[in-house]
Amino acid sequence: MVNGKLFNFDKTADENGAAVFTSTFSEINSYKVEVTAVDEAGNEMTTVIPFEIVEKTALVKFYENKPLFAGSLIGLFGLMGIGIAVLVRRKKPGAVEK
């Protein structure tokens, strides 16, 4: 159950043959997944898994946009190089007058 409603998960098996149930949650929301397992003897165990999907921050969106992020770093390093070159040229001693 997800948030109190029955939900169909995709069922697969892992390399050991254990059942694996998967689904994709994409809506920004709080979720509570309730999992009930029953063994061959009829013993029942229920586990509740709460989690939340939150909106990405502007910084995360900026980082995930690889061309923009890489271009920004190249531009930043270029400006730093120009700044260092200007400072080095200013500090060079000029001709001394007599």
N, C-alpha and C positions, 0 to 999 in steps of 0.2 A: 504494500500500500504506500502511496505517496500522498502526503497531506490528507490522509483519511479516505482517499479514493483508490479503488483497485487500478492497477497500472500493469500493462503488459511489457515485460522486459524481453530482450533478445537472449535466448539461452544457447550457450556453447559449452564446450568441455575443454579443460586445460590439458597439459601433457600427461597428468596423472589420472585423468578421467573424471575429475571432480567437476560438478556443474558450475558454470560461471554465468551470471545474469548481468547484462549490461544495458545501458540506456544513455541517452544524451539529454541533458537539461541545459537549455540555452537562455531561458527567460530569466531576467534579473528578478530574483525572488528568494524567500526563505523556504527551505524544503525540510520535510521530516519523512524519512524513508523507514518504514516499519517492515522488518524481515522476520518471518516466522519459519522455523525449520522443524520438521518432524522426522524422527528416525524410524527404523524398522520396528522398534518395540512400541512405537506410539508416543514416545516422549516428545514434548513440544517445548521449544525455546523461542522467545521473541526478543529481538534486539531493535532498538530505535536509533537511527543514525541521523542526527540533525546536521544540516549544512546550509550555507548561504552562497548564492552567486551575486557578486557585487559588480558595479560598473567600474570599468578600468579608469584610472586617473589619466590626466593629460600627459604626464611624464611617461607612463607605460605605453600609451598610444604613440607618442613621439619615438620611443625606443623601438617599438615594433615596426615602424615605418622605416625599413632599412635604408632605402635610398636617401631619404631626408636626413636620417641620423648620420649616415656616412658623409654626406655632403656638408652637414653642419660641422662635423669634426674636422674635415679637410679645410673648410673655411676658417675655423677657429685656429688651427695650427698654422695656416697661411698668414693670418693676421698677427699671430704671435711671432712668427719668423720675421715679418716686416718690421714689427715693433722692436725686436732685438737688433735688427740690422740698423735701424735709425739710431738707436741708443749707442751702438758701437761706433758709428760714424761720428756722432757728436762728441764722444769722449776721446777721439784720436787727437793727439797734440798737434797743433798747427805750427807754422813756421814762427820761430822766435825772432822778434825785431831787436836790433841793437841800437 
